[in-house]
Amino acid sequence: MKKLFSVTILAATVALAGCQMTQTERSVAGGVVGAAGGLAVGNLLGANSNWTILTTVAGAAAGTLLAQNTATGQCAYARGDGTFYEAPCR
């Protein structure tokens, strides 16, 4: 069952990646895929319900941020002194 769930998540991610979406749709899709990925990680590691909720929320946040970043084409780079700057992604 766990393998089927993981394969389903992967297939959904690949299917969504090929779509032309608006910024809002991309953010929502990134959040949903991130949440699903976080849930899968929590379940695969055998985490209790509190940790599973935490990994799901963290995955949703990371997925949303990643989706927004790919929409703008801008990445944040560390300067080494604790500050960051934005520039086009490499």
Kinemage of the C-alpha trace (Angstrom):
@kinemage 1
@onewidth
@group {chain A} dominant
@subgroup {mainchain}
@vectorlist {calphas} color= white
{ca met a 1} P 0.000 0.000 0.000
{ca lys a 2} L 2.828 2.404 0.827
{ca lys a 3} L 4.469 1.812 -2.559
{ca leu a 4} L 1.205 2.515 -4.346
{ca phe a 5} L 0.815 5.757 -2.413
{ca ser a 6} L 4.380 6.831 -3.253
{ca val a 7} L 3.922 6.013 -6.938
{ca thr a 8} L 0.648 7.960 -6.996
{ca ile a 9} L 2.346 11.011 -5.490
{ca leu a 10} L 5.151 10.813 -8.031
{ca ala a 11} L 2.723 10.477 -10.938
{ca ala a 12} L 0.674 13.441 -9.742
{ca thr a 13} L 3.795 15.564 -9.388
{ca val a 14} L 4.966 14.748 -12.907
{ca ala a 15} L 1.501 15.408 -14.322
{ca leu a 16} L 1.270 18.799 -12.635
{ca ala a 17} L 4.765 19.793 -13.706
{ca gly a 18} L 3.787 19.658 -17.364
{ca cys a 19} L 0.799 21.959 -17.023
{ca gln a 20} L 0.761 25.661 -17.799
{ca met a 21} L -0.637 27.217 -14.632
{ca thr a 22} L -1.146 30.683 -13.218
{ca gln a 23} L 0.871 31.845 -10.214
{ca thr a 24} L -1.992 31.077 -7.819
{ca glu a 25} L -2.588 27.626 -9.289
{ca arg a 26} L 1.134 26.885 -9.106
{ca ser a 27} L 1.256 27.921 -5.432
{ca val a 28} L -1.768 25.815 -4.533
{ca ala a 29} L -0.467 22.811 -6.455
{ca gly a 30} L 2.959 23.195 -4.843
{ca gly a 31} L 1.359 23.305 -1.401
{ca val a 32} L -0.756 20.231 -2.068
{ca val a 33} L 2.133 18.224 -3.521
{ca gly a 34} L 4.419 19.381 -0.695
{ca ala a 35} L 1.837 18.389 1.913
{ca ala a 36} L 1.415 14.989 0.285
{ca gly a 37} L 5.176 14.536 0.231
{ca gly a 38} L 5.444 15.526 3.889
{ca leu a 39} L 2.664 13.116 4.778
{ca ala a 40} L 4.400 10.337 2.855
{ca val a 41} L 7.698 10.995 4.629
{ca gly a 42} L 5.998 10.990 8.022
{ca asn a 43} L 4.244 7.708 7.257
{ca leu a 44} L 7.316 6.041 5.782
{ca leu a 45} L 9.376 6.943 8.845
{ca gly a 46} L 6.696 5.572 11.148
{ca ala a 47} L 6.229 8.892 12.931
{ca asn a 48} L 3.495 9.393 15.506
{ca ser a 49} L 0.510 11.593 14.632
{ca asn a 50} L 2.097 14.817 15.947
{ca trp a 51} L 5.210 14.410 13.826
{ca thr a 52} L 3.133 13.396 10.818
{ca ile a 53} L 1.138 16.615 11.114
{ca leu a 54} L 4.367 18.593 11.419
{ca thr a 55} L 5.927 16.982 8.333
{ca thr a 56} L 2.716 17.598 6.362
{ca val a 57} L 2.621 21.299 7.266
{ca ala a 58} L 6.348 21.696 6.586
{ca gly a 59} L 5.963 19.984 3.223
{ca ala a 60} L 3.074 22.268 2.290
{ca ala a 61} L 5.090 25.364 3.188
{ca ala a 62} L 8.148 24.180 1.268
{ca gly a 63} L 6.062 23.222 -1.756
{ca thr a 64} L 4.356 26.603 -1.856
{ca leu a 65} L 7.637 28.492 -1.599
{ca leu a 66} L 9.253 26.359 -4.269
{ca ala a 67} L 6.311 26.892 -6.607
{ca gln a 68} L 6.485 30.656 -6.124
{ca asn a 69} L 10.219 30.638 -6.752
{ca thr a 70} L 9.898 28.763 -10.047
{ca ala a 71} L 7.243 31.234 -11.196
{ca thr a 72} L 9.459 34.284 -10.718
{ca gly a 73} L 12.733 32.728 -11.823
{ca gln a 74} L 14.458 34.451 -8.899
{ca cys a 75} L 16.531 32.601 -6.309
{ca ala a 76} L 17.962 33.727 -2.985
{ca tyr a 77} L 21.723 33.402 -2.581
{ca ala a 78} L 23.719 33.745 0.651
{ca arg a 79} L 26.454 36.353 0.722
{ca gly a 80} L 28.312 34.587 3.556
{ca asp a 81} L 27.788 37.353 6.098
{ca gly a 82} L 24.295 36.266 7.079
{ca thr a 83} L 22.496 38.287 4.408
{ca phe a 84} L 20.935 37.200 1.154
{ca tyr a 85} L 20.353 38.684 -2.273
{ca glu a 86} L 18.009 37.745 -5.095
{ca ala a 87} L 19.204 37.040 -8.610
{ca pro a 88} L 18.056 34.945 -11.588
{ca cys a 89} L 18.313 31.229 -10.855
{ca arg a 90} L 21.319 29.463 -12.336
